[in-house]
Amino acid sequence: KNQVEQSPQSLIILEGKNCTLQCNYTVSPFSNLRWYKQDTGRGPVSLTIMTFSENTKSNGRYTATLDADTKQSSLHITASQLSDSASYICVVSDRGSTLGRLYFGRGTQLTVWP
Amino acid sequence: EADIYQTPRYLVIGTGKKITLECSQTMGHDKMYWYQQDPGMELHLIHYSYGVNSTEKGDLSSESTVSRIRTEHFPLTLESARPSHTSQYLCASSGKTVASGNTIYFGEGSWLTVV
């Protein structure tokens, strides 16, 4: 069964600190991996998209890495801000069909304290 | 910023009522999706459309129905709401298939509570 597992489930850090969120997946055949940020009560917003050949991608203070061999990804947030408090969702797409499908993790709930 | 809009954002209705959740996008995307998300849980695909007059059921069984008469409009309807339908419903769209790595844009969501 294709799955996406994220850890930790929740995380509290102080403003200005760095943190790393983890995503392990078993989706096969792999097409791409996305990280989304979802503020409470809002829709997810795309942070990064990585294909098989990419092992790192940055978007401002967010840096995602991908190891397609071990089927692991991480999202590193540097110099955290209060506005980073949100759920971060890892989403993996397969290419088992022409159209592909998405597999969602349950997210890591990040809280940044002042 | 995504140009995809959902209404209403919040809705409380009684059991047995008929409701329609509206979703519109102005990006000209062919692909549109409806997801259901309970608090702290992952998103589940309930309906998708790859173009006008094309609709398919998703992975999660749902008693809702959808229509795609216009490219920009993808409404979801519940003929008779029940408390088990209480959830957040998220509409999304993309210009290409998910396998292509194209960005998928989400609306702000519609929170439905059935009492």
Interface residues (C-beta under 8 A of the other chain):
Chain A: V4 S31 N32 R34 Y36 G41 R42 G43 P44 V45 S46 I49 T51 I89 S93 D94 R95 S97 T98 L99 G100 R101 L102 F104 G105 R106 G107 Q109
Chain B: A2 Q6 G40 M41 E42 L43 H44 L45 Y50 D59 L90 A92 T97 V98 A99 S100 G101 T103 I104 Y105 F106 G107 E108 G109 W111
